[in-house]
Amino acid sequence: MNLPPSGGSRFQFEPKLSADGTVSCATCHDVTRGFSDQQPTSEGIGGQFGTKNSPTVMNITLLHVMFWDGRSPTIDHQAMQPIINPVEMGMEDNEAVIIAGIKDDPEYQKMFREAYDREVNFQDIGRAIATFERTLHFLDSPFRRYMNGDKNAMSSDAVEGWKLFNREGRCTACHHISPSNPLGTDNKFHNIGIGVTHRDFQKLAAEAMLILQNDSSEGRLDELALASEYGELGRFTVTHLTHDIGAFRTPMLLNVGITGPYMHDGSLKTLWDVIDHYNAGGEPNLFLDGGIEPLNLTERQIDQIVAFLFALTDVRFAEQNTQKYHEQFTLSRLERPERNQPVVERKVLSFEHYHHPQPVEGKRK
């Protein structure tokens, strides 16, 4: 049995689970901000900022693994990690310390006895928060209504954007979305060329392996992910596989309009910036996914794909979604580099400059 969602929601807003009593889960997963914080990277205790953007916790019950690098296998496990991360909530990884501020609370004691038939403990705190997060279903988007037969649910631009999403945009290579897969993610990990400028991935990977050989604990891995440049290695720090260097989990697209800024490092302010990134073929690096190629989308087509992406927000957030659309539209006209750019040429990747000796022909007899 799990603590009722009302109990889990109380933990969501409980600052006593942080070392200085100033941070709760809701600090980074704010109900008024699409259950994210709408910041590039998130602020933890003592004014510290991590290196990762806080994904929304809406609909995470449908994800296969948690965190950008997939280092957490379940929602229950994921819910516990920010509490003991030194940048986020900063609690010592010691159950007595973690529960000290709440174990004598009569209301918590009553809820734990009723739900778990035992006293307050850290494992059940994780279960309680996860129980609340499993109630956060926000699937009722204009797109879903359109797919269910309401042809007026999306604008004509969004309808055209949906077609481009499936064709010229090649978005479905990673963001397949359908009634049976409503999130718009393949639950896989990809290097799409974000955060690679002036970064030597191979050097970072070698250094990270030395660190993890000395200490491969869960806490150390969590610290590397959020408090060091090694977090840019992404999935590699979990699997140690070369092809996972710089690869991050494909984010879900549901409610994407209200959960910016975008990418694992929050480096892209608008959905126009996101499409520009893909349109240019990403940032070349040795580990770039092979499917990342220039798209040659026109400015009109980019606008239409963005219109479709904003149609993926649950109707309960319609007002905020409209506000965010106008904010991003304005930024896209002020801050993006030259618009109506010429056709993008395919970049030559660095490994293509490597010399490959030609086979030597045998002597004729």
Sine and cosine of phi, psi and omega as CSV:
sin_phi,cos_phi,sin_psi,cos_psi,sin_omega,cos_omega
0.00,0.00,0.56,-0.83,0.01,-1.00
-0.92,-0.40,0.42,-0.91,0.09,-1.00
-0.87,0.49,0.69,-0.73,-0.01,-1.00
-0.82,0.57,0.47,-0.88,-0.01,-1.00
-0.78,0.63,-0.55,0.83,0.01,-1.00
-0.89,0.46,-0.59,0.80,0.05,-1.00
-0.94,0.35,-0.68,0.74,0.03,-1.00
-0.89,0.45,-0.60,0.80,0.01,-1.00
-0.92,0.40,-0.51,0.86,0.06,-1.00
-0.90,0.43,-0.66,0.76,0.07,-1.00
-0.90,0.43,-0.53,0.85,0.01,-1.00
-0.85,0.53,-0.51,0.86,-0.05,-1.00
-0.94,-0.33,0.30,0.95,-0.13,-0.99
-1.00,-0.07,0.98,-0.20,0.00,-1.00
-0.95,0.32,-0.25,0.97,0.02,-1.00
-0.93,0.38,-0.18,0.98,0.07,-1.00
-1.00,0.08,0.06,1.00,0.08,-1.00
-0.94,-0.34,0.40,-0.92,-0.13,-0.99
-0.89,0.45,-0.57,0.82,-0.03,-1.00
-0.94,-0.33,0.13,0.99,0.06,-1.00
0.94,0.35,0.41,0.91,-0.04,-1.00
-0.89,-0.45,-0.22,0.98,-0.13,-0.99
-0.83,-0.56,0.68,-0.73,0.11,-0.99
-0.80,-0.60,0.06,-1.00,0.07,-1.00
-0.85,0.53,-0.61,0.79,-0.06,-1.00
-0.94,0.33,-0.22,0.98,0.07,-1.00
-0.87,0.49,-0.67,0.74,0.00,-1.00
-0.99,-0.16,-0.25,0.97,-0.03,-1.00
-0.80,-0.60,0.94,0.35,-0.14,-0.99
-0.99,0.15,0.81,-0.59,-0.02,-1.00
-0.87,0.50,-0.45,0.89,-0.01,-1.00
-1.00,0.08,-0.06,1.00,-0.03,-1.00
-0.80,-0.61,0.65,0.76,0.03,-1.00
0.92,0.39,0.49,0.87,-0.04,-1.00
0.84,0.55,0.52,0.86,0.20,-0.98
-0.76,-0.65,-0.28,-0.96,0.09,-1.00
-0.87,-0.49,-0.02,1.00,0.03,-1.00
0.81,0.58,0.56,0.83,0.08,-1.00
-0.87,-0.49,0.43,-0.90,0.03,-1.00
-0.82,0.57,-0.82,0.57,0.12,-0.99
-0.74,-0.68,0.33,-0.94,-0.22,-0.97
-0.99,-0.13,0.50,-0.87,-0.01,-1.00
-0.99,-0.10,0.75,-0.66,0.05,-1.00
-0.93,-0.36,-0.47,-0.89,-0.05,-1.00
-0.92,0.40,0.50,-0.87,0.07,-1.00
0.90,0.43,0.38,0.93,0.00,-1.00
0.95,0.31,0.25,0.97,0.03,-1.00
-0.97,0.25,0.57,-0.82,0.09,-1.00
-0.89,-0.45,0.73,-0.68,0.09,-1.00
-0.98,0.21,-0.08,-1.00,-0.04,-1.00
-0.97,-0.25,0.06,1.00,-0.07,-1.00
-0.85,-0.52,0.51,-0.86,0.11,-0.99
-0.98,0.22,0.65,-0.76,0.00,-1.00
-0.99,0.16,0.93,-0.38,0.06,-1.00
-0.94,0.35,0.43,-0.90,0.11,-0.99
-0.90,0.43,0.50,-0.87,0.10,-1.00
-0.99,-0.13,0.07,1.00,0.11,-0.99
-0.90,0.44,0.72,-0.70,0.11,-0.99
0.91,0.42,0.27,0.96,-0.05,-1.00
-0.94,0.33,-0.23,0.97,0.06,-1.00
-0.88,0.48,-0.32,0.95,-0.01,-1.00
-1.00,-0.07,-0.06,1.00,0.03,-1.00
-0.99,0.17,0.41,-0.91,0.00,-1.00
-1.00,0.07,-0.64,0.77,0.02,-1.00
-0.66,-0.75,0.28,-0.96,-0.09,-1.00
-0.92,-0.39,0.33,-0.95,-0.02,-1.00
0.96,0.28,0.34,-0.94,-0.04,-1.00
-0.88,0.48,-0.52,0.86,-0.01,-1.00
-0.98,-0.19,0.06,1.00,0.06,-1.00
0.94,0.34,0.41,0.91,-0.08,-1.00
-0.97,0.23,-0.13,0.99,0.00,-1.00
-0.89,-0.45,0.79,-0.61,-0.11,-0.99
-0.99,0.11,-0.35,0.94,-0.08,-1.00
-0.63,-0.77,0.31,-0.95,0.06,-1.00
-0.90,0.43,-0.64,0.77,0.00,-1.00
-0.86,0.51,-0.71,0.71,0.01,-1.00
-0.92,0.39,-0.72,0.70,-0.02,-1.00
-0.84,0.54,-0.64,0.77,-0.08,-1.00
-0.89,0.46,-0.41,0.91,-0.05,-1.00
-1.00,0.08,-0.45,0.89,-0.17,-0.98
-0.91,0.41,-0.69,0.72,0.01,-1.00
-0.87,0.50,-0.47,0.88,-0.02,-1.00
-0.89,0.45,-0.60,0.80,-0.06,-1.00
-0.97,-0.25,0.09,1.00,0.07,-1.00
-0.98,0.21,0.75,-0.66,-0.09,-1.00
-0.90,0.43,-0.40,0.91,0.01,-1.00
-1.00,0.03,-0.58,0.81,-0.12,-0.99
-0.99,0.13,-0.99,0.14,-0.05,-1.00
-0.95,-0.31,-0.26,0.97,0.28,-0.96
0.94,0.34,0.29,0.96,0.03,-1.00
-0.96,0.28,0.58,-0.81,0.14,-0.99
-0.90,0.44,0.62,-0.79,0.00,-1.00
-0.97,0.24,0.94,0.35,-0.05,-1.00
-0.54,-0.84,0.89,-0.45,-0.13,-0.99
-0.84,0.55,-0.66,0.75,-0.02,-1.00
-0.87,0.50,-0.64,0.77,0.01,-1.00
-0.94,0.34,-0.68,0.74,-0.07,-1.00
-0.89,0.45,-0.68,0.74,-0.10,-1.00
-1.00,-0.05,0.00,1.00,-0.10,-1.00
-0.83,0.55,-0.63,0.78,-0.08,-1.00
-0.98,0.20,-0.20,0.98,-0.08,-1.00
-0.80,-0.60,-0.21,0.98,-0.13,-0.99
-0.90,0.43,-0.42,0.91,-0.01,-1.00
-0.99,-0.11,0.08,1.00,0.03,-1.00
-0.96,0.28,0.88,-0.47,-0.06,-1.00
-0.84,0.54,-0.60,0.80,-0.03,-1.00
-0.93,0.37,-0.68,0.73,0.07,-1.00
-0.89,0.46,-0.68,0.73,0.00,-1.00
-0.86,0.52,-0.69,0.73,0.00,-1.00
-0.90,0.44,-0.72,0.70,-0.02,-1.00
-0.90,0.44,-0.64,0.76,-0.01,-1.00
-0.93,0.37,-0.64,0.77,0.03,-1.00
-0.90,0.43,-0.66,0.75,-0.02,-1.00
-0.94,0.35,-0.63,0.78,-0.08,-1.00
-1.00,0.09,-0.66,0.75,-0.16,-0.99
-0.87,-0.49,-0.13,0.99,-0.03,-1.00
0.84,0.54,0.63,0.78,0.06,-1.00
-0.38,-0.93,0.10,-0.99,-0.05,-1.00
-0.97,0.22,0.18,-0.98,0.04,-1.00
-0.84,0.54,0.75,-0.66,0.04,-1.00
-0.48,-0.87,0.31,-0.95,-0.13,-0.99
-0.92,0.40,-0.69,0.72,-0.01,-1.00
-0.84,0.54,-0.68,0.74,-0.01,-1.00
-0.96,0.28,-0.44,0.90,0.13,-0.99
-0.88,0.47,-0.70,0.72,0.06,-1.00
-0.87,0.50,-0.69,0.73,0.02,-1.00
-0.89,0.45,-0.63,0.78,-0.03,-1.00
-0.92,0.40,-0.71,0.70,0.03,-1.00
-0.89,0.47,-0.67,0.74,0.00,-1.00
-0.90,0.44,-0.59,0.81,0.04,-1.00
-0.87,0.49,-0.67,0.74,0.06,-1.00
-0.90,0.44,-0.71,0.70,-0.05,-1.00
-0.89,0.45,-0.48,0.88,0.01,-1.00
-0.94,0.33,-0.19,0.98,0.04,-1.00
-1.00,-0.01,-0.09,1.00,-0.13,-0.99
-1.00,0.05,0.94,0.35,0.01,-1.00
-0.99,-0.10,0.91,-0.41,0.00,-1.00
-0.74,-0.67,0.99,0.13,-0.14,-0.99
-0.91,-0.41,-0.16,0.99,-0.18,-0.98
-1.00,0.09,0.97,0.25,-0.04,-1.00
-0.99,-0.12,0.32,-0.95,0.14,-0.99
-0.82,0.58,-0.60,0.80,0.03,-1.00
-0.89,0.46,-0.69,0.72,0.01,-1.00
-0.88,0.47,-0.65,0.76,0.03,-1.00
-0.92,0.40,-0.61,0.79,0.05,-1.00
-0.88,0.48,-0.70,0.71,0.00,-1.00
-0.93,0.38,-0.39,0.92,0.03,-1.00
-1.00,0.02,0.14,0.99,0.13,-0.99
0.92,-0.40,-0.13,0.99,0.02,-1.00
-1.00,0.06,1.00,-0.07,-0.10,-1.00
-0.96,0.29,-0.13,0.99,0.04,-1.00
-0.99,-0.17,0.07,1.00,-0.08,-1.00
-0.95,0.31,-0.46,0.89,0.01,-1.00
-0.88,-0.47,0.47,-0.88,0.08,-1.00
-0.93,0.36,0.28,-0.96,0.01,-1.00
-0.89,0.45,-0.57,0.82,0.05,-1.00
-0.91,0.42,-0.67,0.75,0.02,-1.00
-0.90,0.44,-0.61,0.79,0.04,-1.00
-0.89,0.45,-0.70,0.71,0.05,-1.00
-0.91,0.42,-0.60,0.80,0.04,-1.00
-0.89,0.46,-0.59,0.80,0.05,-1.00
-0.89,0.46,-0.64,0.77,0.04,-1.00
-0.91,0.42,-0.70,0.72,0.02,-1.00
-0.91,0.41,-0.60,0.80,0.04,-1.00
-0.83,0.56,-0.61,0.79,-0.03,-1.00
-1.00,0.04,-0.33,0.94,-0.10,-1.00
-0.90,-0.43,-0.99,-0.16,-0.12,-0.99
-0.85,0.53,-0.54,0.84,-0.02,-1.00
-0.96,0.28,-0.38,0.93,0.03,-1.00
0.84,0.54,0.42,0.91,-0.08,-1.00
-0.92,0.39,-0.51,0.86,-0.08,-1.00
-0.95,0.33,-0.11,0.99,0.09,-1.00
-0.86,0.52,-0.55,0.84,0.03,-1.00
-0.84,-0.54,-0.40,0.92,-0.11,-0.99
-0.91,-0.42,0.76,0.65,0.07,-1.00
-0.85,0.52,0.74,-0.67,0.00,-1.00
-0.66,-0.75,0.74,-0.67,-0.06,-1.00
-0.33,-0.94,0.14,-0.99,0.05,-1.00
-0.83,0.55,-0.52,0.86,0.00,-1.00
-1.00,0.06,-0.27,0.96,0.05,-1.00
-0.70,-0.71,0.97,0.25,-0.17,-0.99
-0.96,0.27,-0.25,0.97,-0.11,-0.99
-0.96,0.27,-0.49,0.87,-0.07,-1.00
0.98,0.20,0.64,0.77,0.07,-1.00
-0.60,-0.80,0.52,-0.86,0.08,-1.00
-1.00,-0.04,0.03,1.00,-0.01,-1.00
0.85,0.52,0.41,0.91,0.03,-1.00
-0.93,-0.37,-0.08,-1.00,-0.10,-1.00
-0.83,-0.56,0.72,-0.70,-0.08,-1.00
-0.65,-0.76,0.60,-0.80,0.19,-0.98
-1.00,-0.04,0.95,-0.33,-0.05,-1.00
-0.95,-0.32,0.22,0.98,0.06,-1.00
0.98,0.18,0.68,0.73,0.09,-1.00
-0.91,-0.41,0.72,-0.70,0.06,-1.00
0.96,0.28,0.43,0.90,-0.08,-1.00
-0.97,-0.23,-0.20,0.98,-0.06,-1.00
-0.88,0.47,0.76,-0.65,0.02,-1.00
0.83,0.55,0.55,0.84,0.00,-1.00
-0.80,-0.60,0.81,-0.58,0.00,-1.00
-1.00,-0.05,1.00,-0.07,-0.06,-1.00
-0.87,0.50,-0.66,0.75,-0.05,-1.00
-0.91,0.42,-0.65,0.76,0.05,-1.00
-0.91,0.41,-0.71,0.71,0.02,-1.00
-0.87,0.49,-0.67,0.75,-0.02,-1.00
-0.90,0.44,-0.67,0.74,0.01,-1.00
-0.90,0.44,-0.67,0.75,0.01,-1.00
-0.92,0.40,-0.67,0.74,0.00,-1.00
-0.89,0.46,-0.63,0.78,0.01,-1.00
-0.89,0.46,-0.62,0.79,0.04,-1.00
-0.90,0.43,-0.67,0.75,0.02,-1.00
-0.89,0.46,-0.72,0.69,-0.06,-1.00
-0.96,0.29,-0.41,0.91,0.09,-1.00
-0.92,0.40,-0.55,0.83,0.02,-1.00
-0.99,0.13,-0.52,0.85,-0.02,-1.00
-0.45,-0.89,0.98,-0.18,-0.02,-1.00
-0.97,-0.25,0.38,0.92,-0.04,-1.00
-0.91,0.41,0.35,-0.94,0.02,-1.00
-0.86,0.51,-0.65,0.76,0.01,-1.00
-0.89,0.45,-0.65,0.76,0.02,-1.00
-0.91,0.41,-0.67,0.74,0.03,-1.00
-0.88,0.47,-0.67,0.74,0.01,-1.00
-0.90,0.44,-0.63,0.78,0.02,-1.00
-0.92,0.39,-0.69,0.73,0.02,-1.00
-0.87,0.49,-0.61,0.79,-0.08,-1.00
-0.91,0.41,-0.58,0.82,-0.14,-0.99
-0.92,-0.38,-0.29,0.96,-0.16,-0.99
-0.83,-0.55,0.32,0.95,-0.01,-1.00
-0.43,-0.90,0.25,-0.97,0.02,-1.00
-0.94,0.34,-0.24,0.97,0.02,-1.00
-0.93,0.37,-0.31,0.95,0.08,-1.00
-0.88,0.47,-0.36,0.93,0.03,-1.00
-0.95,0.32,-0.18,0.98,0.07,-1.00
-0.97,0.26,-0.26,0.97,0.08,-1.00
0.89,0.46,-0.74,-0.67,-0.11,-0.99
-0.86,0.50,-0.40,0.91,-0.04,-1.00
-0.83,0.55,-0.62,0.78,-0.05,-1.00
-0.92,0.39,-0.29,0.96,0.03,-1.00
-1.00,-0.04,-0.71,0.70,-0.12,-0.99
-0.99,-0.13,-0.44,0.90,-0.08,-1.00
0.91,0.42,0.36,0.93,0.01,-1.00
-0.99,-0.10,0.75,-0.67,-0.09,-1.00
-0.83,0.55,-0.65,0.76,-0.06,-1.00
-0.94,0.34,-0.11,0.99,0.04,-1.00
-0.99,-0.11,0.07,1.00,0.00,-1.00
-0.91,0.41,0.81,-0.59,0.00,-1.00
0.96,0.29,0.23,0.97,-0.03,-1.00
-0.99,-0.14,0.71,-0.71,0.01,-1.00
-0.78,-0.63,0.38,-0.92,-0.05,-1.00
-0.88,0.47,0.68,-0.73,0.09,-1.00
-0.90,0.43,0.89,-0.46,-0.02,-1.00
-0.95,0.31,0.44,-0.90,0.10,-1.00
-0.95,0.32,0.47,-0.88,-0.02,-1.00
-0.99,-0.14,-0.26,0.96,0.05,-1.00
-0.85,0.52,0.74,-0.67,0.04,-1.00
0.91,0.42,0.41,0.91,-0.07,-1.00
-0.91,0.40,-0.45,0.90,-0.03,-1.00
-0.90,0.45,-0.48,0.88,-0.08,-1.00
-0.94,-0.33,0.19,0.98,-0.07,-1.00
-0.85,-0.53,0.39,0.92,0.10,-1.00
-0.97,0.26,0.08,-1.00,-0.06,1.00
-0.93,0.36,0.07,-1.00,-0.30,-0.95
-0.89,-0.45,0.29,-0.96,-0.05,-1.00
0.98,0.17,0.23,-0.97,-0.12,-0.99
-0.89,0.46,-0.42,0.91,-0.01,-1.00
-0.96,-0.28,0.12,0.99,0.02,-1.00
0.89,0.45,0.44,0.90,-0.14,-0.99
-0.99,0.14,-0.23,0.97,-0.02,-1.00
-0.94,-0.35,0.86,-0.51,-0.15,-0.99
-0.97,0.25,-0.59,0.81,-0.13,-0.99
-0.77,-0.63,0.28,-0.96,0.07,-1.00
-0.94,0.35,-0.40,0.92,0.13,-0.99
-0.91,0.42,-0.66,0.75,0.06,-1.00
-0.88,0.48,-0.63,0.77,-0.01,-1.00
-0.88,0.47,-0.75,0.66,-0.02,-1.00
-0.92,0.39,-0.58,0.81,0.09,-1.00
-0.85,0.53,-0.66,0.75,-0.01,-1.00
-0.86,0.51,-0.75,0.67,0.01,-1.00
-0.94,0.34,-0.59,0.81,-0.02,-1.00
-0.88,0.47,-0.54,0.84,0.01,-1.00
-1.00,0.09,-0.07,1.00,0.02,-1.00
1.00,0.08,0.41,0.91,0.03,-1.00
0.94,0.35,-0.12,-0.99,0.04,-1.00
-0.98,-0.22,0.87,-0.49,-0.08,-1.00
-0.86,0.51,0.68,-0.74,0.14,-0.99
-0.35,-0.94,0.28,-0.96,-0.10,-0.99
-0.86,0.50,-0.39,0.92,-0.13,-0.99
-0.92,-0.39,0.26,0.97,0.01,-1.00
-0.87,0.50,0.71,-0.70,0.06,-1.00
-0.84,0.54,0.67,-0.74,-0.05,-1.00
-0.89,0.46,-0.39,0.92,-0.03,-1.00
-0.99,0.16,-0.12,0.99,-0.02,-1.00
-0.99,0.11,0.95,-0.31,-0.01,-1.00
-0.67,-0.74,0.44,-0.90,0.08,-1.00
-0.83,0.56,0.58,-0.81,-0.10,-0.99
-0.96,-0.27,-0.40,0.91,-0.02,-1.00
0.86,0.50,0.61,0.79,0.08,-1.00
-0.96,0.27,0.59,-0.81,0.09,-1.00
-0.98,0.18,0.24,-0.97,0.03,-1.00
-0.87,0.49,-0.62,0.78,0.03,-1.00
-0.89,0.46,-0.69,0.73,0.01,-1.00
-0.91,0.42,-0.62,0.78,0.06,-1.00
-0.87,0.49,-0.71,0.71,0.03,-1.00
-0.85,0.52,-0.64,0.77,-0.04,-1.00
-0.95,0.32,-0.64,0.77,0.06,-1.00
-0.90,0.44,-0.66,0.75,0.03,-1.00
-0.90,0.45,-0.64,0.76,0.05,-1.00
-0.85,0.52,-0.64,0.77,0.05,-1.00
-0.91,0.42,-0.68,0.73,-0.02,-1.00
-0.88,0.47,-0.59,0.81,0.06,-1.00
-0.95,0.31,-0.31,0.95,0.06,-1.00
-0.99,0.16,0.05,1.00,0.00,-1.00
-0.99,-0.11,0.11,0.99,-0.02,-1.00
-1.00,0.00,0.69,-0.72,0.03,-1.00
-0.82,0.57,0.65,-0.76,-0.08,-1.00
-0.89,0.46,-0.33,0.95,0.04,-1.00
-0.94,0.35,-0.26,0.97,0.05,-1.00
-0.94,-0.33,0.39,0.92,-0.13,-0.99
-0.85,0.53,-0.68,0.73,-0.04,-1.00
-0.91,0.42,-0.72,0.69,0.03,-1.00
-0.91,0.42,-0.59,0.80,0.00,-1.00
-0.89,0.46,-0.69,0.72,0.04,-1.00
-0.89,0.45,-0.67,0.74,0.03,-1.00
-0.87,0.49,-0.71,0.70,-0.01,-1.00
-0.92,0.40,-0.59,0.81,0.03,-1.00
-0.87,0.50,-0.74,0.67,-0.03,-1.00
-0.92,0.39,-0.61,0.79,0.05,-1.00
-0.89,0.46,-0.73,0.68,-0.02,-1.00
-0.93,0.37,-0.62,0.79,0.03,-1.00
-0.86,0.51,-0.72,0.70,0.00,-1.00
-0.88,0.47,-0.72,0.70,0.04,-1.00
-0.87,0.49,-0.61,0.79,-0.05,-1.00
-0.91,0.41,-0.43,0.90,0.00,-1.00
-1.00,0.00,-0.26,0.97,-0.05,-1.00
-0.97,-0.26,-0.60,0.80,-0.22,-0.98
-0.94,-0.33,-0.29,0.96,-0.03,-1.00
-0.95,0.31,0.48,-0.88,0.11,-0.99
-0.88,0.47,-0.01,-1.00,-0.10,-0.99
-0.68,0.74,0.82,-0.58,0.04,-1.00
-1.00,0.07,0.18,-0.98,-0.08,-1.00
0.81,0.59,0.75,0.66,-0.06,-1.00
-0.93,0.36,0.39,-0.92,0.07,-1.00
-0.92,0.39,0.17,-0.99,0.00,-1.00
-0.84,0.54,0.70,-0.72,-0.04,-1.00
-0.99,0.10,0.72,-0.69,0.06,-1.00
-1.00,-0.07,0.48,-0.88,0.05,-1.00
-0.91,0.41,0.74,-0.67,0.02,-1.00
-0.98,0.22,0.51,-0.86,0.13,-0.99
-1.00,0.00,0.85,-0.52,-0.02,-1.00
-0.98,0.21,0.43,-0.90,-0.12,-0.99
-0.87,0.49,-0.59,0.81,-0.04,-1.00
-0.93,0.37,-0.30,0.95,-0.01,-1.00
-0.97,0.26,-0.19,0.98,0.06,-1.00
-1.00,0.07,-0.20,0.98,-0.05,-1.00
-0.90,0.44,0.55,-0.83,-0.01,-1.00
-0.99,0.12,0.79,-0.62,0.06,-1.00
-0.91,-0.42,0.94,-0.35,-0.02,-1.00
-0.85,0.53,0.65,-0.76,0.03,-1.00
-0.98,0.17,0.58,-0.81,0.03,-1.00
-0.89,0.45,0.60,-0.80,0.00,-1.00
-1.00,0.01,0.80,-0.60,-0.03,-1.00
-0.96,0.29,0.62,-0.79,0.03,-1.00
-0.94,0.33,0.39,-0.92,0.00,-1.00
-0.95,0.30,0.62,-0.78,0.06,-1.00
-0.97,0.24,0.60,-0.80,0.06,-1.00
-1.00,0.03,0.00,0.00,0.00,0.00
